[in-house]
Amino acid sequence: MLPIEIKVINKSDNPLPAYATSGSSGMDLRAFLFEKLILQPMERALVPTGLFIELPIGYEAQVRPRSGFAIKQGITCLNSPGTVDSDYRGEIKIILINLSSETQTINSGDRIAQMVIQKVEKTNWIETKILETTQRDDGGFGHTGK
């Protein structure tokens, strides 16, 4: 399968997002800052990347946390996964929160999130009065007891 082509403007001095391994689903996004960002415990910030993309119609970019950033520094993404729609042309910015009990520093170029490109299916709603029953039916959170 050939990769899709996506137009990108990179106003940062960071490399373009890239897959770290042949099996990677996500590409690292890096902070684009003019000065270091200090995040206090439970503080959140909107962090620019310097990236602007033109996704093809029928695709989205999902912004997700980086597991290493979360476990090592206690920093994760809010609104996760965040969705970048195909008609958005603004800068990609990441909402980060410091969930650790210590002050954390983010520098320009730090890998702060990952981006996954996904195909999106559209739907047409069919209003009805009755839904087909299933074995699970309306069983929700913890209903299986496992």
C-alpha positions as CSV (number, residue, x, y, z in Angstrom):
1,M,0.0,0.0,0.0
2,L,1.4,3.4,-1.0
3,P,1.3,6.2,1.6
4,I,-1.0,9.1,1.0
5,E,0.5,12.4,0.2
6,I,-0.2,15.3,2.6
7,K,0.9,18.9,1.9
8,V,2.7,20.5,4.9
9,I,4.1,23.9,5.8
10,N,6.8,23.7,8.5
11,K,7.5,27.1,10.1
12,S,9.6,25.5,12.8
13,D,13.3,24.5,12.7
14,N,12.3,21.0,13.6
15,P,12.3,18.1,11.2
16,L,9.0,17.0,9.7
17,P,7.1,14.3,11.6
18,A,8.3,10.9,10.6
19,Y,7.7,7.2,11.5
20,A,10.4,6.0,13.9
21,T,10.1,2.4,12.8
22,S,8.6,0.5,9.9
23,G,5.8,-0.6,12.3
24,S,5.0,2.8,13.8
25,S,1.4,4.0,13.6
26,G,2.2,7.5,14.8
27,M,4.7,10.2,14.0
28,D,6.2,12.4,16.7
29,L,5.2,16.0,16.9
30,R,7.7,18.5,18.4
31,A,7.3,21.7,20.3
32,F,8.1,24.9,18.5
33,L,8.9,27.4,21.2
34,F,10.8,30.7,21.4
35,E,11.6,30.1,25.1
36,K,11.3,27.1,27.3
37,L,7.9,26.3,28.8
38,I,7.6,25.6,32.5
39,L,4.6,23.6,33.4
40,Q,3.6,23.5,37.1
41,P,1.8,20.4,38.5
42,M,-1.8,20.3,37.1
43,E,-1.0,23.2,34.8
44,R,-2.0,23.0,31.1
45,A,-0.7,24.8,28.1
46,L,-1.4,25.0,24.3
47,V,1.9,24.2,22.7
48,P,2.6,25.2,19.0
49,T,4.3,22.9,16.6
50,G,4.9,25.2,13.6
51,L,3.1,22.7,11.4
52,F,0.2,23.4,9.0
53,I,-1.2,20.6,7.0
54,E,-3.7,20.0,4.1
55,L,-5.3,16.6,4.7
56,P,-7.2,15.0,1.8
57,I,-11.0,14.9,2.2
58,G,-11.9,11.7,3.9
59,Y,-8.9,11.7,6.3
60,E,-8.2,13.1,9.8
61,A,-5.1,13.5,11.9
62,Q,-5.4,12.2,15.4
63,V,-3.2,13.8,18.1
64,R,-2.3,11.4,20.9
65,P,0.0,11.3,23.9
66,R,3.5,9.9,23.8
67,S,3.8,7.0,26.3
68,G,7.4,7.9,27.1
69,F,6.6,11.5,27.9
70,A,3.7,10.4,30.1
71,I,5.6,7.8,32.1
72,K,8.9,9.7,32.4
73,Q,7.5,13.2,33.0
74,G,3.8,12.8,33.8
75,I,2.8,15.0,30.8
76,T,0.0,14.0,28.6
77,C,-2.4,15.4,26.1
78,L,-5.9,16.7,27.0
79,N,-8.7,16.3,24.5
80,S,-7.1,13.0,23.5
81,P,-7.2,11.9,20.8
82,G,-7.5,15.3,19.4
83,T,-8.9,15.5,15.8
84,V,-7.5,17.6,13.0
85,D,-10.2,17.8,10.4
86,S,-9.4,17.8,6.6
87,D,-10.7,21.4,6.2
88,Y,-8.6,22.8,9.1
89,R,-5.6,25.0,7.8
90,G,-4.4,26.5,11.1
91,E,-1.3,25.6,13.0
92,I,-1.4,22.2,14.8
93,K,-1.1,22.9,18.5
94,I,-1.1,20.4,21.4
95,I,-2.9,20.8,24.7
96,L,-0.6,19.4,27.3
97,I,-1.1,18.9,31.0
98,N,1.5,18.2,33.7
99,L,-0.1,15.4,35.9
100,S,3.1,14.9,37.9
101,S,3.8,16.4,41.3
102,E,6.9,18.2,40.0
103,T,7.5,21.2,37.8
104,Q,8.3,20.1,34.2
105,T,10.2,21.9,31.5
106,I,9.4,21.7,27.8
107,N,12.0,22.9,25.3
108,S,11.6,23.7,21.6
109,G,12.2,20.5,19.7
110,D,11.0,18.2,22.4
111,R,8.8,15.3,21.2
112,I,5.5,16.2,22.9
113,A,2.8,14.1,21.1
114,Q,2.2,11.8,18.2
115,M,0.0,12.1,15.2
116,V,-1.8,9.2,13.4
117,I,-3.5,9.7,10.0
118,Q,-6.8,7.9,9.7
119,K,-9.4,7.4,7.0
120,V,-12.8,8.7,8.1
121,E,-16.1,7.1,7.2
122,K,-19.2,9.4,6.8
123,T,-22.6,8.3,8.0
124,N,-26.3,8.9,7.2
125,W,-28.6,8.6,10.2
126,I,-31.7,6.5,9.9
127,E,-34.2,7.5,12.6
128,T,-36.1,4.5,14.1
129,K,-38.2,3.6,17.1
130,I,-36.7,0.2,17.7
131,L,-33.1,-1.2,17.6
132,E,-32.1,-4.8,17.0
133,T,-31.5,-6.6,20.2
134,T,-28.2,-8.3,21.0
135,Q,-26.9,-10.6,23.8
136,R,-25.2,-7.6,25.4
137,D,-28.2,-5.3,24.8
138,D,-27.8,-2.2,27.1
139,G,-25.2,-3.7,29.4
140,G,-22.6,-1.1,30.0
141,F,-19.6,-0.4,32.2
142,G,-18.5,-3.6,33.9
143,H,-21.6,-5.5,33.0
144,T,-19.6,-8.7,32.3
145,G,-18.2,-8.8,35.8
146,K,-14.6,-9.3,34.4
